[in-house]
Amino acid sequence: MLSLFVDRRGADATYLVHGEVTREHVHFDLGQLGEIDVAVRPTGRMETVGSECGKPTQLEGQEYVGTIAFHGEEGFTEAEASRAPLRLEPILELVCGGMTVQGMTTGRGLPGAELRIAHTGGPRLRLDQNHRGARVDYEAHMTEKEGAVRVDRTVTGHLGGGALHYDPSLSAAAFAAGAPFSGRATYVGRRPPRETRPGEGTWRGDLAVDFPGHADVPLAGPGFSASIVHAKRTESRG
């Protein structure tokens, strides 16, 4: 399986597709998105491969030769090449590099709130604010199919405290912000939260978000469910 990852600040898209992989040849048909059809060839040169958590290793270099073409939807990215080196360092850095560990505490008495919005088979949105007026952390995600290709799109980041307003009882909330969002949405509770159990309610409005490769995706209205709970979000570097 090919996993093609494209990212920019606060947004990424991952493309997953099955294909043919042998020691000598790689072929993945991405349909309208492009194609990867390359031979794997040794370069005849020894290369040093290493990472921050492992000892450097000498390996014979390899490269891909053939067709490498990718055309991102809505023109968000473009790549074409006939030759590319095989690089192992990015994989090694993923294995041993540090990462940010996020935690969430929920329950009565906490001054913050977490809102979760979802549409069955569609996009999802999470909003976290540790207390009224604090920064608002967000993550929106959606999964689509482009022919035989599965596409996962995500936008993450944080906004100023004015983007989210909620009642201390969590019976109502409103969200409105700039890019990557447009429009606004309101939450009206029909079941209040109890201890760590989220409250449930409606989520209405014209809120939308721009995903990489798919702009102006609705995030509110009919078909969306919403829940809210008293919460506190934490982050630590692992």
Buried (B, 14 or more C-beta within 10 A) or exposed (E): EBEBEBEEEBBBBBBBBEBEEEEEEBBBBBEEBBBBBBEBBEEEEEBEBEBEEEEEEEEEBBBBEBBBBBBBBEEBBEEEBEEBEBEBEEEBEEEEEEEEEEEEEBEEEBEBBBBBBBBEEBBBBBBBBBEBEBBBBBBBBBBBEBEBBBBBBBBBBBBEBEBBBBBEEBBBBBBBBEEBBBBBBBBEBEEBBEEEEBBBBBBBBEBBBBBBBBBEBBBBBEEBEBBBBBBBBEEEEE
